[in-house]
Amino acid sequence: MRIVFDPAEQEALRADAREMADSDPQIAYVLERLAGEGVDLDAVTSWEELRDKLGQPPLDDSAPASHVA
């Protein structure tokens, strides 16, 4: 399954990409790819799967919240 953006959303993503091109080219690249290709939901890794791959414990409501400023 793939999520695709309508033309107005694509243009908004591309406008953001143009604004960020000088300061953060990696994010600009991702935004441009999202605008053009959408999101392949079959290739998305869940947050819990990613945490597991990185060796981090699962999140639950009893875990202390990190207060990072």
Phi and psi restraints in degrees (range 20) as a CNS / XPLOR table:
assign (resid 1 and name C) (resid 2 and name N)
       (resid 2 and name CA) (resid 2 and name C) 1.0 -130.0 20.0 2
assign (resid 2 and name N) (resid 2 and name CA)
       (resid 2 and name C) (resid 3 and name N) 1.0 133.6 20.0 2
assign (resid 2 and name C) (resid 3 and name N)
       (resid 3 and name CA) (resid 3 and name C) 1.0 -93.2 20.0 2
assign (resid 3 and name N) (resid 3 and name CA)
       (resid 3 and name C) (resid 4 and name N) 1.0 128.3 20.0 2
assign (resid 3 and name C) (resid 4 and name N)
       (resid 4 and name CA) (resid 4 and name C) 1.0 -119.5 20.0 2
assign (resid 4 and name N) (resid 4 and name CA)
       (resid 4 and name C) (resid 5 and name N) 1.0 150.6 20.0 2
assign (resid 4 and name C) (resid 5 and name N)
       (resid 5 and name CA) (resid 5 and name C) 1.0 -96.0 20.0 2
assign (resid 5 and name N) (resid 5 and name CA)
       (resid 5 and name C) (resid 6 and name N) 1.0 144.9 20.0 2
assign (resid 5 and name C) (resid 6 and name N)
       (resid 6 and name CA) (resid 6 and name C) 1.0 -73.0 20.0 2
assign (resid 6 and name N) (resid 6 and name CA)
       (resid 6 and name C) (resid 7 and name N) 1.0 167.2 20.0 2
assign (resid 6 and name C) (resid 7 and name N)
       (resid 7 and name CA) (resid 7 and name C) 1.0 -55.3 20.0 2
assign (resid 7 and name N) (resid 7 and name CA)
       (resid 7 and name C) (resid 8 and name N) 1.0 -38.0 20.0 2
assign (resid 7 and name C) (resid 8 and name N)
       (resid 8 and name CA) (resid 8 and name C) 1.0 -67.5 20.0 2
assign (resid 8 and name N) (resid 8 and name CA)
       (resid 8 and name C) (resid 9 and name N) 1.0 -40.6 20.0 2
assign (resid 8 and name C) (resid 9 and name N)
       (resid 9 and name CA) (resid 9 and name C) 1.0 -66.8 20.0 2
assign (resid 9 and name N) (resid 9 and name CA)
       (resid 9 and name C) (resid 10 and name N) 1.0 -40.0 20.0 2
assign (resid 9 and name C) (resid 10 and name N)
       (resid 10 and name CA) (resid 10 and name C) 1.0 -60.5 20.0 2
assign (resid 10 and name N) (resid 10 and name CA)
       (resid 10 and name C) (resid 11 and name N) 1.0 -43.7 20.0 2
assign (resid 10 and name C) (resid 11 and name N)
       (resid 11 and name CA) (resid 11 and name C) 1.0 -65.7 20.0 2
assign (resid 11 and name N) (resid 11 and name CA)
       (resid 11 and name C) (resid 12 and name N) 1.0 -38.2 20.0 2
assign (resid 11 and name C) (resid 12 and name N)
       (resid 12 and name CA) (resid 12 and name C) 1.0 -64.5 20.0 2
assign (resid 12 and name N) (resid 12 and name CA)
       (resid 12 and name C) (resid 13 and name N) 1.0 -41.8 20.0 2
assign (resid 12 and name C) (resid 13 and name N)
       (resid 13 and name CA) (resid 13 and name C) 1.0 -63.7 20.0 2
assign (resid 13 and name N) (resid 13 and name CA)
       (resid 13 and name C) (resid 14 and name N) 1.0 -41.7 20.0 2
assign (resid 13 and name C) (resid 14 and name N)
       (resid 14 and name CA) (resid 14 and name C) 1.0 -67.9 20.0 2
assign (resid 14 and name N) (resid 14 and name CA)
       (resid 14 and name C) (resid 15 and name N) 1.0 -36.4 20.0 2
assign (resid 14 and name C) (resid 15 and name N)
       (resid 15 and name CA) (resid 15 and name C) 1.0 -63.7 20.0 2
assign (resid 15 and name N) (resid 15 and name CA)
       (resid 15 and name C) (resid 16 and name N) 1.0 -42.8 20.0 2
assign (resid 15 and name C) (resid 16 and name N)
       (resid 16 and name CA) (resid 16 and name C) 1.0 -62.2 20.0 2
assign (resid 16 and name N) (resid 16 and name CA)
       (resid 16 and name C) (resid 17 and name N) 1.0 -40.4 20.0 2
assign (resid 16 and name C) (resid 17 and name N)
       (resid 17 and name CA) (resid 17 and name C) 1.0 -62.2 20.0 2
assign (resid 17 and name N) (resid 17 and name CA)
       (resid 17 and name C) (resid 18 and name N) 1.0 -42.2 20.0 2
assign (resid 17 and name C) (resid 18 and name N)
       (resid 18 and name CA) (resid 18 and name C) 1.0 -63.0 20.0 2
assign (resid 18 and name N) (resid 18 and name CA)
       (resid 18 and name C) (resid 19 and name N) 1.0 -40.0 20.0 2
assign (resid 18 and name C) (resid 19 and name N)
       (resid 19 and name CA) (resid 19 and name C) 1.0 -65.6 20.0 2
assign (resid 19 and name N) (resid 19 and name CA)
       (resid 19 and name C) (resid 20 and name N) 1.0 -33.0 20.0 2
assign (resid 19 and name C) (resid 20 and name N)
       (resid 20 and name CA) (resid 20 and name C) 1.0 -94.2 20.0 2
assign (resid 20 and name N) (resid 20 and name CA)
       (resid 20 and name C) (resid 21 and name N) 1.0 -4.0 20.0 2
assign (resid 20 and name C) (resid 21 and name N)
       (resid 21 and name CA) (resid 21 and name C) 1.0 -56.6 20.0 2
assign (resid 21 and name N) (resid 21 and name CA)
       (resid 21 and name C) (resid 22 and name N) 1.0 -41.5 20.0 2
assign (resid 21 and name C) (resid 22 and name N)
       (resid 22 and name CA) (resid 22 and name C) 1.0 -77.8 20.0 2
assign (resid 22 and name N) (resid 22 and name CA)
       (resid 22 and name C) (resid 23 and name N) 1.0 -40.2 20.0 2
assign (resid 22 and name C) (resid 23 and name N)
       (resid 23 and name CA) (resid 23 and name C) 1.0 -86.4 20.0 2
assign (resid 23 and name N) (resid 23 and name CA)
       (resid 23 and name C) (resid 24 and name N) 1.0 -32.6 20.0 2
assign (resid 23 and name C) (resid 24 and name N)
       (resid 24 and name CA) (resid 24 and name C) 1.0 -147.1 20.0 2
assign (resid 24 and name N) (resid 24 and name CA)
       (resid 24 and name C) (resid 25 and name N) 1.0 78.6 20.0 2
assign (resid 24 and name C) (resid 25 and name N)
       (resid 25 and name CA) (resid 25 and name C) 1.0 -63.6 20.0 2
assign (resid 25 and name N) (resid 25 and name CA)
       (resid 25 and name C) (resid 26 and name N) 1.0 -28.4 20.0 2
assign (resid 25 and name C) (resid 26 and name N)
       (resid 26 and name CA) (resid 26 and name C) 1.0 -66.5 20.0 2
assign (resid 26 and name N) (resid 26 and name CA)
       (resid 26 and name C) (resid 27 and name N) 1.0 -44.4 20.0 2
assign (resid 26 and name C) (resid 27 and name N)
       (resid 27 and name CA) (resid 27 and name C) 1.0 -66.5 20.0 2
assign (resid 27 and name N) (resid 27 and name CA)
       (resid 27 and name C) (resid 28 and name N) 1.0 -39.7 20.0 2
assign (resid 27 and name C) (resid 28 and name N)
       (resid 28 and name CA) (resid 28 and name C) 1.0 -58.6 20.0 2
assign (resid 28 and name N) (resid 28 and name CA)
       (resid 28 and name C) (resid 29 and name N) 1.0 -42.3 20.0 2
assign (resid 28 and name C) (resid 29 and name N)
       (resid 29 and name CA) (resid 29 and name C) 1.0 -62.0 20.0 2
assign (resid 29 and name N) (resid 29 and name CA)
       (resid 29 and name C) (resid 30 and name N) 1.0 -44.5 20.0 2
assign (resid 29 and name C) (resid 30 and name N)
       (resid 30 and name CA) (resid 30 and name C) 1.0 -63.4 20.0 2
assign (resid 30 and name N) (resid 30 and name CA)
       (resid 30 and name C) (resid 31 and name N) 1.0 -44.6 20.0 2
assign (resid 30 and name C) (resid 31 and name N)
       (resid 31 and name CA) (resid 31 and name C) 1.0 -61.1 20.0 2
assign (resid 31 and name N) (resid 31 and name CA)
       (resid 31 and name C) (resid 32 and name N) 1.0 -41.7 20.0 2
assign (resid 31 and name C) (resid 32 and name N)
       (resid 32 and name CA) (resid 32 and name C) 1.0 -63.7 20.0 2
assign (resid 32 and name N) (resid 32 and name CA)
       (resid 32 and name C) (resid 33 and name N) 1.0 -42.3 20.0 2
assign (resid 32 and name C) (resid 33 and name N)
       (resid 33 and name CA) (resid 33 and name C) 1.0 -65.0 20.0 2
assign (resid 33 and name N) (resid 33 and name CA)
       (resid 33 and name C) (resid 34 and name N) 1.0 -40.6 20.0 2
assign (resid 33 and name C) (resid 34 and name N)
       (resid 34 and name CA) (resid 34 and name C) 1.0 -60.5 20.0 2
assign (resid 34 and name N) (resid 34 and name CA)
       (resid 34 and name C) (resid 35 and name N) 1.0 -43.5 20.0 2
assign (resid 34 and name C) (resid 35 and name N)
       (resid 35 and name CA) (resid 35 and name C) 1.0 -60.9 20.0 2
assign (resid 35 and name N) (resid 35 and name CA)
       (resid 35 and name C) (resid 36 and name N) 1.0 -42.4 20.0 2
assign (resid 35 and name C) (resid 36 and name N)
       (resid 36 and name CA) (resid 36 and name C) 1.0 -81.4 20.0 2
assign (resid 36 and name N) (resid 36 and name CA)
       (resid 36 and name C) (resid 37 and name N) 1.0 -35.6 20.0 2
assign (resid 36 and name C) (resid 37 and name N)
       (resid 37 and name CA) (resid 37 and name C) 1.0 -112.3 20.0 2
assign (resid 37 and name N) (resid 37 and name CA)
       (resid 37 and name C) (resid 38 and name N) 1.0 -17.7 20.0 2
assign (resid 37 and name C) (resid 38 and name N)
       (resid 38 and name CA) (resid 38 and name C) 1.0 76.4 20.0 2
assign (resid 38 and name N) (resid 38 and name CA)
       (resid 38 and name C) (resid 39 and name N) 1.0 -157.0 20.0 2
assign (resid 38 and name C) (resid 39 and name N)
       (resid 39 and name CA) (resid 39 and name C) 1.0 -126.1 20.0 2
assign (resid 39 and name N) (resid 39 and name CA)
       (resid 39 and name C) (resid 40 and name N) 1.0 124.0 20.0 2
assign (resid 39 and name C) (resid 40 and name N)
       (resid 40 and name CA) (resid 40 and name C) 1.0 -85.8 20.0 2
assign (resid 40 and name N) (resid 40 and name CA)
       (resid 40 and name C) (resid 41 and name N) 1.0 102.9 20.0 2
assign (resid 40 and name C) (resid 41 and name N)
       (resid 41 and name CA) (resid 41 and name C) 1.0 -66.5 20.0 2
assign (resid 41 and name N) (resid 41 and name CA)
       (resid 41 and name C) (resid 42 and name N) 1.0 -22.4 20.0 2
assign (resid 41 and name C) (resid 42 and name N)
       (resid 42 and name CA) (resid 42 and name C) 1.0 -73.6 20.0 2
assign (resid 42 and name N) (resid 42 and name CA)
       (resid 42 and name C) (resid 43 and name N) 1.0 -18.6 20.0 2
assign (resid 42 and name C) (resid 43 and name N)
       (resid 43 and name CA) (resid 43 and name C) 1.0 -102.7 20.0 2
assign (resid 43 and name N) (resid 43 and name CA)
       (resid 43 and name C) (resid 44 and name N) 1.0 3.3 20.0 2
assign (resid 43 and name C) (resid 44 and name N)
       (resid 44 and name CA) (resid 44 and name C) 1.0 -80.7 20.0 2
assign (resid 44 and name N) (resid 44 and name CA)
       (resid 44 and name C) (resid 45 and name N) 1.0 136.9 20.0 2
assign (resid 44 and name C) (resid 45 and name N)
       (resid 45 and name CA) (resid 45 and name C) 1.0 -97.8 20.0 2
assign (resid 45 and name N) (resid 45 and name CA)
       (resid 45 and name C) (resid 46 and name N) 1.0 131.1 20.0 2
assign (resid 45 and name C) (resid 46 and name N)
       (resid 46 and name CA) (resid 46 and name C) 1.0 -71.0 20.0 2
assign (resid 46 and name N) (resid 46 and name CA)
       (resid 46 and name C) (resid 47 and name N) 1.0 159.5 20.0 2
assign (resid 46 and name C) (resid 47 and name N)
       (resid 47 and name CA) (resid 47 and name C) 1.0 -59.5 20.0 2
assign (resid 47 and name N) (resid 47 and name CA)
       (resid 47 and name C) (resid 48 and name N) 1.0 -42.9 20.0 2
assign (resid 47 and name C) (resid 48 and name N)
       (resid 48 and name CA) (resid 48 and name C) 1.0 -66.1 20.0 2
assign (resid 48 and name N) (resid 48 and name CA)
       (resid 48 and name C) (resid 49 and name N) 1.0 -39.3 20.0 2
assign (resid 48 and name C) (resid 49 and name N)
       (resid 49 and name CA) (resid 49 and name C) 1.0 -62.0 20.0 2
assign (resid 49 and name N) (resid 49 and name CA)
       (resid 49 and name C) (resid 50 and name N) 1.0 -42.2 20.0 2
assign (resid 49 and name C) (resid 50 and name N)
       (resid 50 and name CA) (resid 50 and name C) 1.0 -64.3 20.0 2
assign (resid 50 and name N) (resid 50 and name CA)
       (resid 50 and name C) (resid 51 and name N) 1.0 -44.3 20.0 2
assign (resid 50 and name C) (resid 51 and name N)
       (resid 51 and name CA) (resid 51 and name C) 1.0 -60.1 20.0 2
assign (resid 51 and name N) (resid 51 and name CA)
       (resid 51 and name C) (resid 52 and name N) 1.0 -42.2 20.0 2
assign (resid 51 and name C) (resid 52 and name N)
       (resid 52 and name CA) (resid 52 and name C) 1.0 -62.9 20.0 2
assign (resid 52 and name N) (resid 52 and name CA)
       (resid 52 and name C) (resid 53 and name N) 1.0 -43.5 20.0 2
assign (resid 52 and name C) (resid 53 and name N)
       (resid 53 and name CA) (resid 53 and name C) 1.0 -62.1 20.0 2
assign (resid 53 and name N) (resid 53 and name CA)
       (resid 53 and name C) (resid 54 and name N) 1.0 -31.7 20.0 2
assign (resid 53 and name C) (resid 54 and name N)
       (resid 54 and name CA) (resid 54 and name C) 1.0 -87.3 20.0 2
assign (resid 54 and name N) (resid 54 and name CA)
       (resid 54 and name C) (resid 55 and name N) 1.0 0.6 20.0 2
assign (resid 54 and name C) (resid 55 and name N)
       (resid 55 and name CA) (resid 55 and name C) 1.0 76.6 20.0 2
assign (resid 55 and name N) (resid 55 and name CA)
       (resid 55 and name C) (resid 56 and name N) 1.0 21.2 20.0 2
assign (resid 55 and name C) (resid 56 and name N)
       (resid 56 and name CA) (resid 56 and name C) 1.0 -94.9 20.0 2
assign (resid 56 and name N) (resid 56 and name CA)
       (resid 56 and name C) (resid 57 and name N) 1.0 149.5 20.0 2
assign (resid 56 and name C) (resid 57 and name N)
       (resid 57 and name CA) (resid 57 and name C) 1.0 -69.3 20.0 2
assign (resid 57 and name N) (resid 57 and name CA)
       (resid 57 and name C) (resid 58 and name N) 1.0 154.8 20.0 2
assign (resid 57 and name C) (resid 58 and name N)
       (resid 58 and name CA) (resid 58 and name C) 1.0 -65.3 20.0 2
assign (resid 58 and name N) (resid 58 and name CA)
       (resid 58 and name C) (resid 59 and name N) 1.0 150.9 20.0 2
assign (resid 58 and name C) (resid 59 and name N)
       (resid 59 and name CA) (resid 59 and name C) 1.0 -82.6 20.0 2
assign (resid 59 and name N) (resid 59 and name CA)
       (resid 59 and name C) (resid 60 and name N) 1.0 139.8 20.0 2
assign (resid 59 and name C) (resid 60 and name N)
       (resid 60 and name CA) (resid 60 and name C) 1.0 -147.2 20.0 2
assign (resid 60 and name N) (resid 60 and name CA)
       (resid 60 and name C) (resid 61 and name N) 1.0 172.4 20.0 2
assign (resid 60 and name C) (resid 61 and name N)
       (resid 61 and name CA) (resid 61 and name C) 1.0 -68.4 20.0 2
assign (resid 61 and name N) (resid 61 and name CA)
       (resid 61 and name C) (resid 62 and name N) 1.0 -19.1 20.0 2
assign (resid 61 and name C) (resid 62 and name N)
       (resid 62 and name CA) (resid 62 and name C) 1.0 -86.4 20.0 2
assign (resid 62 and name N) (resid 62 and name CA)
       (resid 62 and name C) (resid 63 and name N) 1.0 -11.2 20.0 2
assign (resid 62 and name C) (resid 63 and name N)
       (resid 63 and name CA) (resid 63 and name C) 1.0 -69.7 20.0 2
assign (resid 63 and name N) (resid 63 and name CA)
       (resid 63 and name C) (resid 64 and name N) 1.0 139.4 20.0 2
assign (resid 63 and name C) (resid 64 and name N)
       (resid 64 and name CA) (resid 64 and name C) 1.0 -66.9 20.0 2
assign (resid 64 and name N) (resid 64 and name CA)
       (resid 64 and name C) (resid 65 and name N) 1.0 141.7 20.0 2
assign (resid 64 and name C) (resid 65 and name N)
       (resid 65 and name CA) (resid 65 and name C) 1.0 -80.0 20.0 2
assign (resid 65 and name N) (resid 65 and name CA)
       (resid 65 and name C) (resid 66 and name N) 1.0 140.5 20.0 2
assign (resid 65 and name C) (resid 66 and name N)
       (resid 66 and name CA) (resid 66 and name C) 1.0 -88.0 20.0 2
assign (resid 66 and name N) (resid 66 and name CA)
       (resid 66 and name C) (resid 67 and name N) 1.0 129.7 20.0 2
assign (resid 66 and name C) (resid 67 and name N)
       (resid 67 and name CA) (resid 67 and name C) 1.0 -106.7 20.0 2
assign (resid 67 and name N) (resid 67 and name CA)
       (resid 67 and name C) (resid 68 and name N) 1.0 89.0 20.0 2
assign (resid 67 and name C) (resid 68 and name N)
       (resid 68 and name CA) (resid 68 and name C) 1.0 -107.3 20.0 2
assign (resid 68 and name N) (resid 68 and name CA)
       (resid 68 and name C) (resid 69 and name N) 1.0 129.1 20.0 2
